[in-house]
Amino acid sequence: MKLSAEKQEWSNALPEVFRQVFSDSEGAAEGDVIGALVSDLLTQTPDDDLHAAIAHDGPQVLGCILFSRLRLDRDPRQVFLMSPVAVRTDRQKKGIGQQLIAYGLDGLRRDKVDFVVTYGDPNYYGKAGFLPISEEFLQAPLPLSHPHGWLGQALTAAEMAPFNGPSHCVSAFNKPELW
Ligand SMILES: CC(C)(COP(=O)(O)OP(=O)(O)OC[C@H]1O[C@@H](n2cnc3c(N)ncnc32)[C@H](O)[C@@H]1OP(=O)(O)O)[C@@H](O)C(=O)NCCC(=O)NCCS
C-alpha cells in the first residue's frame, strides 16, 4: 500500500470509491449523496482549499480522506474540515483509516494549518487525537444535527483559544442535509 496527496491524479476514481463504500455501510441513497459530495469537492473547490490523503495499491484506491478549508470571518488561523473518510469495504479494520488520518494531518501541519475539525463518531476519531469541541469554541458553518459529533484537534503546540466569528465551509459542503 502507498499513500499519496495527489488529488488530481486520482480524481476520476474517487467519487465512485466513496459512493460504493457509503452505499455498503449506509445504503444506496447515502452512497449517492457522498459520491456527489466528493465529485463537487473535487470539481468546485479552489486548489488551495482542498487537500487529499489517498491510500492505493497500484492503480486500485483502498481509501481516501478529503480535507477542505473552513474560513473564519474574524480569525487569522487556518482551519480545515476532515470529511469525508472512506476505506474500501473489503479492506476495513486493518488500520488503513488511521494511517490515512495520520498522513493527511502531517500534510496539513507542513502547510501550517492550525486546527482540524471533523464531524463523526467520537470513538473512532478519538483514536486519532480528535476530541469533542463546542460551538462556543468553534462555530460550525451550518446547524449540526449531531452536535456530539463535532470534533477537533490542534496541529500546533500553541495554546488554542476559542475561534472568533462564524465559519464558512467550501461550496460543496454548503448544504444543510450534509450536517
Ligand atoms: C470508518 C472507516 C473510515 C474506518 O477505517 P478502517 O480502515 O476500517 O479503520 P482502522 O482499521 O484504521 O480502525 C482503527 C481502529 O478503529 C476501530 N474502528 C474502526 N471503525 C470504527 C467505528 N466505526 N467506530 C469505532 N471504532 C472503529 C477499529 O476497530 C480499530 O481499533 P483498534 O486499533 O483498537 O483495533 C471505515 O470503516 C469506513 O470507510 N467506513 C464506512 C464509511 C464511514 O463510516 N466513514 C466515516 C464517516 S465520514
The ligand as a MOL file (V3000), in Angstrom:
LIG
                    3D

  0  0  0     0  0            999 V3000
M  V30 BEGIN CTAB
M  V30 COUNTS 48 50 0 0 0
M  V30 BEGIN ATOM
M  V30 1 C -14.7490 4.4130 9.3890 0
M  V30 2 C -13.6360 3.9060 8.4660 0
M  V30 3 C -13.0870 5.0360 7.6320 0
M  V30 4 C -12.5290 3.3120 9.3480 0
M  V30 5 O -11.4610 2.8780 8.5450 0
M  V30 6 P -10.7120 1.4910 8.8650 0
M  V30 7 O -9.5270 1.4040 7.9850 0
M  V30 8 O -11.7140 0.4090 8.8110 0
M  V30 9 O -10.3200 1.7460 10.3880 0
M  V30 10 P -8.9770 1.2910 11.0900 0
M  V30 11 O -8.6730 -0.1070 10.7260 0
M  V30 12 O -7.9410 2.3040 10.8790 0
M  V30 13 O -9.5050 1.3650 12.5890 0
M  V30 14 C -8.6220 1.5110 13.6240 0
M  V30 15 C -9.3470 1.3050 14.9130 0
M  V30 16 O -10.6670 1.8820 14.9300 0
M  V30 17 C -11.6570 0.8900 15.1870 0
M  V30 18 N -12.8120 1.2170 14.3750 0
M  V30 19 C -12.9830 1.0480 13.0660 0
M  V30 20 N -14.2000 1.5150 12.6830 0
M  V30 21 C -14.7790 2.0050 13.8010 0
M  V30 22 C -16.0240 2.6180 14.0660 0
M  V30 23 N -16.9320 2.8460 13.0910 0
M  V30 24 N -16.2900 3.0140 15.3430 0
M  V30 25 C -15.3970 2.8170 16.3270 0
M  V30 26 N -14.1880 2.2380 16.1220 0
M  V30 27 C -13.8980 1.8280 14.8950 0
M  V30 28 C -11.0070 -0.4000 14.7740 0
M  V30 29 O -11.5980 -1.4910 15.4760 0
M  V30 30 C -9.5700 -0.1490 15.1990 0
M  V30 31 O -9.4550 -0.2430 16.5890 0
M  V30 32 P -8.1190 -0.8190 17.2660 0
M  V30 33 O -6.9750 -0.0210 16.7020 0
M  V30 34 O -8.3470 -0.6160 18.7080 0
M  V30 35 O -8.0960 -2.2530 16.8340 0
M  V30 36 C -14.1450 2.7740 7.5400 0
M  V30 37 O -14.6460 1.7270 8.3280 0
M  V30 38 C -15.2110 3.2220 6.5560 0
M  V30 39 O -14.8890 3.6800 5.4600 0
M  V30 40 N -16.4970 3.0890 6.9290 0
M  V30 41 C -17.6180 3.4320 6.0630 0
M  V30 42 C -17.7010 4.9130 5.7990 0
M  V30 43 C -17.7090 5.7410 7.0610 0
M  V30 44 O -18.4590 5.4560 8.0030 0
M  V30 45 N -16.8720 6.7810 7.1090 0
M  V30 46 C -16.7400 7.6410 8.2480 0
M  V30 47 C -17.7290 8.7270 8.2670 0
M  V30 48 S -17.2130 10.0990 7.2430 0
M  V30 END ATOM
M  V30 BEGIN BOND
M  V30 1 1 1 2
M  V30 2 1 2 3
M  V30 3 1 2 4
M  V30 4 1 2 36
M  V30 5 1 4 5
M  V30 6 1 5 6
M  V30 7 2 6 7
M  V30 8 1 6 8
M  V30 9 1 6 9
M  V30 10 1 9 10
M  V30 11 2 10 11
M  V30 12 1 10 12
M  V30 13 1 10 13
M  V30 14 1 13 14
M  V30 15 1 14 15
M  V30 16 1 15 16
M  V30 17 1 15 30
M  V30 18 1 16 17
M  V30 19 1 17 18
M  V30 20 1 17 28
M  V30 21 1 18 19
M  V30 22 1 18 27
M  V30 23 2 19 20
M  V30 24 1 20 21
M  V30 25 1 21 22
M  V30 26 2 21 27
M  V30 27 1 22 23
M  V30 28 2 22 24
M  V30 29 1 24 25
M  V30 30 2 25 26
M  V30 31 1 26 27
M  V30 32 1 28 29
M  V30 33 1 28 30
M  V30 34 1 30 31
M  V30 35 1 31 32
M  V30 36 2 32 33
M  V30 37 1 32 34
M  V30 38 1 32 35
M  V30 39 1 36 37
M  V30 40 1 36 38
M  V30 41 2 38 39
M  V30 42 1 38 40
M  V30 43 1 40 41
M  V30 44 1 41 42
M  V30 45 1 42 43
M  V30 46 2 43 44
M  V30 47 1 43 45
M  V30 48 1 45 46
M  V30 49 1 46 47
M  V30 50 1 47 48
M  V30 END BOND
M  V30 END CTAB
M  END
